[in-house]
Amino acid sequence: MSKQHEPMEVIDRRTKLDTEPASEEAQTLVLEPELSLVDIDRVYDDPLPIFDRVLIRRNAEATTFAGTSFFIPESARKSANRGVVVTTAKFYIVEGKSFPMKELVVPGDIVTFSGFNTEDIELDEGTFTLCSVFDLKLIEKCHFKLGVS
């Protein structure tokens, strides 16, 4: 035995239907924007590494061998693993505890870092290297010596 379903009846109980077109006065209040988001110039903040990362500007590659006049071909050059810290993350975490990055490394310090676990990043100002603070091997702090005569 099959049971037949009766068609469902829909009753519209709305009391007022807005079928009238908008008045001319309301239509004149609709304005097109003068500028869209595409037309507005964007200004971005300086790049800021996250977590335990440090942004480094690498030193130039050596083109001659150890102060001699022997030229090193481009295919044999090693990328420098030394550079200047440009910016750092605000904190780094060790065993679940957060420490301020400025206690360890600050912009302007010269660092030697591992050749592995780094990432080269292209920015407007050039090519930079993104490295974990735990991959830094040597940190040379930057101090200013002001001589008084």
Secondary structure, 3 states (H helix, E strand, C coil): CCCCCCCCCCCCCCCCCCCCCCCHHHHHCCCCCCCCCCCCCCCCCCCCCCCCEEEEEECCCCCECCCCCCECCHHHCCCCCEEEEEEECCEEEECCEEEEHHHCCCCCCEEEECCCCEEEEEECCEEEEEEEHHHEEEEECCCCCCCCC
